[in-house]
Every structure is written in C-alpha cells, then in structure tokens.
Amino acid sequence: MDARTRISAIARVIGAALLVADAYLAACLDTRPLIRRAEGGARWLGRTWRRAAADARIRRHGPGRGVIAVTINRPTRPTCTDDKEIDTDGH
C-alpha cells in the first residue's frame, strides 16, 4: 500500500474513533472488567482498520482492481477477400 493510500486509511480510522468517543464515555460507566473493554476495542480497531484500508484502496484504484475479465468469442466463418467467388461444390 502506498503512502497516500495509507494516510487516507489512517485519517478514516481517526475519524471513526472520534465518532465513537461518545459511546466510549458511556462504556466507562459499564461494570465489566477493563480487559473486556480492551478486547472489544482491539476488535473494533481491527475491523475499522480493515474497512478503512479497503475503502481507501477502492477510492484510489477503483472497484475492479484484481479482477480478470475473460471474453469468449465464437469462431467466425472465413470471408473471401479477393475478387474470386468461393466455390461451394468443391471444384
């Protein structure tokens, strides 16, 4: 991943973190152990990073990167390019 795409992904992660700051403050009032919050935070950070990196790649390179397109054409009948006519009787 190039630097520009990586910076874009990091900016999206920071933006997502700011959006959930309010939810984090509410979670601080929760009675679960701190390790459970850390595990949840690590899961969220991993999902957010993967989503942000994928979005940054799609914005940079387009949705079709890595897709191989295959076109199958049926064989065509040979055409006569000179002035002679094709003899259909085989003579």
C-alpha angles and dihedrals in degrees: 000000000000123000096256093054091045092051090050091052092048091051090052091050091051090048091051090048091054091050092056096044089099091053090049092055089053090048090056087070090057118108097221118118117270093246090063090054090049091051091050090048092051091050091049092047092050093049092045093049093049092048093046093047092049091048091048091051092048092049091048102041106017131247096282099064110133096014116128115209119207122196119195116200124190115235113262127221115260114256128212112246099182129066095262119102119235111252107230094190093062093245 
